[in-house]
Amino acid sequence: KGITTYNVAERLTEPQIVAQALWECLIENDIQAFKDILRSHLEVTNKDKLAKKAGIPRRTLFRMLSPQGNPTLENLGKIIHQLCA
């Protein structure tokens, strides 16, 4: 009684929640968590749409999320800006 279900995928579709989590990762200098959260968000939303809105080539978006990816500050800013818009 009193227990509610929690749907993580549903929360990952809410851009402002994702943007806040990404911002906190940057503050904490946790780039791996940043990439994990963004990758999870993109799994439940439209990757192509975000890449286009952010002005980032789709290939660049996927490359920056790879284990060896090293996103630029410019691209990180574009992504967070689009999530907050």
C-alpha positions in Angstrom: 0.0 0.0 0.0 1.3 3.4 -0.9 3.9 2.1 -3.4 3.7 3.7 -6.8 5.4 2.5 -9.9 8.2 4.5 -11.3 8.8 4.5 -15.1 12.4 5.6 -15.8 11.7 5.7 -19.6 8.9 8.1 -19.1 11.1 10.5 -17.1 13.8 10.3 -19.8 11.3 11.7 -22.3 11.0 14.9 -20.3 13.6 17.3 -21.8 13.8 19.6 -18.8 14.5 16.8 -16.4 17.1 15.4 -18.7 18.7 18.8 -19.2 18.9 19.3 -15.4 20.5 15.9 -15.0 23.0 16.7 -17.7 23.8 20.1 -16.2 24.5 18.4 -12.8 26.8 15.9 -14.5 28.8 18.8 -16.0 29.0 20.5 -12.6 30.3 17.3 -11.1 32.7 16.7 -14.0 31.1 13.3 -14.7 31.3 13.0 -18.4 30.5 9.3 -18.4 27.2 9.8 -16.5 26.5 12.7 -19.0 26.9 10.4 -21.9 24.9 7.6 -20.2 22.0 9.9 -19.5 22.0 11.4 -22.9 22.3 8.0 -24.6 19.3 6.8 -22.5 17.3 9.8 -23.4 18.0 9.3 -27.1 16.9 5.6 -26.8 13.4 6.7 -25.9 13.2 9.8 -28.1 14.0 10.8 -31.7 17.8 11.0 -32.2 17.5 12.5 -35.6 15.2 15.2 -34.5 17.5 16.3 -31.6 20.5 16.3 -33.9 18.8 18.4 -36.5 17.3 20.9 -34.0 20.7 21.2 -32.3 22.5 21.7 -35.6 24.8 18.7 -34.9 25.3 16.1 -37.6 23.7 12.8 -36.7 27.0 11.0 -37.0 28.7 13.5 -34.6 26.0 12.9 -32.1 26.5 9.1 -32.2 30.3 9.5 -32.1 30.2 11.7 -29.0 28.2 9.1 -27.2 30.5 6.3 -28.0 32.8 5.0 -25.2 35.7 6.8 -26.8 33.6 9.9 -27.6 34.9 13.2 -26.3 32.1 15.8 -26.8 33.1 19.4 -27.4 31.8 22.1 -25.2 30.1 23.6 -28.2 28.1 20.4 -28.9 27.2 19.9 -25.3 25.9 23.5 -25.2 23.8 22.9 -28.3 22.2 19.8 -26.9 21.4 21.3 -23.5 20.0 24.4 -25.2 17.7 22.3 -27.3 16.5 20.3 -24.3 15.7 23.5 -22.4 14.0 25.2 -25.4 
